[in-house]
Amino acid sequence: MNRIVLLITTVSMALLGISTLLMGHHSHISRITDFYGLTEILPPPMANALAGIGFLLIAGLALFSLIKSININWLAYSIITLSIVPLVALFGDNMWIESLGGFPAIGAGQGVIKYFALLAIGLTLLNPNWLNTKARTWLNLFPVLLVLLWIGGMKFTLLEAQGIEPLVQSSVFMAWMYAIWDLQTTSNLIGVYDLLAVALLVLSVFVPRVRLIAFAMAGAVFVVTQTFLVSFSPSLSATTLLTSTGHFLIKDLWFIANMILAWGYLTQGSMSTESFQAQTHNDT
């Protein structure tokens, strides 16, 4: 399972890094540099290049950890650092939808809150001794619960219902919903599904018999999101691999990694840093 987490990290970071370097200006990176007051020091081309290099550095460290037995602390620290930078920018006003009253109506920040998932991966790889098994479980469930609760709650707004329409309409798994229900009802039902998955995930920590259905429901959200990379053509580009929409979608791989780790802690118990690294290179 740990090799899968490292593989997910390698693939997602490589795609994010290459496409960031190729696409040039990225509005989300500009929002972050604006928050820190660095736009004049780091103009968009330079900021994009630094972000792309950062993604590729982590991809390289993760790949090296997959093929050679090394201490993974450098990878963990790099992931934690890269995660914290955009997450702090959530305090900026430009992450929220002013027309809906600002916080907690999240706009551009929808892509940024996904870095909570990456942060949890980094902390798990670092595996500090003060975190027991239960704490590590909640550490990895927290990002999953957060995004399902928050973005699931946004599904009950017209703005979000309109925003997801092109994605849902493109999906072989979900497009049929518009043939039965209208735009807002479809979005509401997706929101209800997300919130139900949240409730079941929390319950699964205490009631093992609901664990499988809880993880299956929540995992389906992120797996279906990855299918949008194929079904929704604007998410890919012949010149940059991923577009900004593709960036938003590919980050859901991190939640899949969170769920793999949480499942492992729930079913296998505590795991030290040394045993994590040993299992990483013994998994088949």
Steps between C-alpha positions, in 0.01 A plus 500: 500500500783741580649450156165608357514821705849575372393416145201736528733771628747442217239505222296794629805716570664419167185595307449816706864598462530445125168667419574796729829562321332470159182699553654832600267721701289324762242715680509294820875550534449873446238506778751343736783739411256791532408384851866495605567834330763340276359580156754773427790285621365183340323589174268227366756326273750468785235395755366237261851368437572471872170320558568261213851426626360440849249246369770324296739493795240316708423268207869415476536436873188283501623301200841455660326375816315244288805352331764535771480451877571845644395713792175667391522799733622729220196406296273558800647843579474606134134396482418678827670822386332499159161440665523773762578777251162490319303404812604816686375697199147387589499799733491721191170649384553390141430135589135561586184584304410856592155481340410217741630688803862389496619231742391218510375530139818372338599584145863487386582346837334173394826398340705630792318307775610183323849572633371385839505152344861545388597638841357190668706281267814693589436475873428129467825442311683693772307287750578693821517282810243708685228387258336174604301277267172675567655843439652385171163363394325831566790692344429329168123495533483872580575626146250254354229604745583867450473503122188282490329713764608837362473451125205266555328781686571737213301269270183650647581841345400591146850625421655162579219314323578698186874455551490120507254465210762466223687234698191301594358530148819351357499199732367161391443429871303815582356667188180292526403698810406804289250286310312442824559811711559868432835676548460592865338174610782303340755711683306466826498121468876496444533717810283261702717208383816686611354579843381141547853381419631738768265357762584141410876566502483643851285207612737250340775591745282371785287240318714269283204341323420824314865558407491338157193685375624829649838480328340377177256793492765760577755341271252497212485881516871534434521216249216648294678836516799340328276379218424865421859526378393279211135596455542878536727603214594848638685331786777382267715685250725384220750773588495500882372148592265639767305825497409690817184285511718192471704626794183527707399144410837325538534622859219262598758223472634628832168420668521147366844478664350632826235230491755227430702614801195535725378155399841356578506655846146386574563142391871446568573716805799715582793539263832664581714698255738206466223248436339738248822514302555125534147425376539750219782296354356158579149559359422313181 
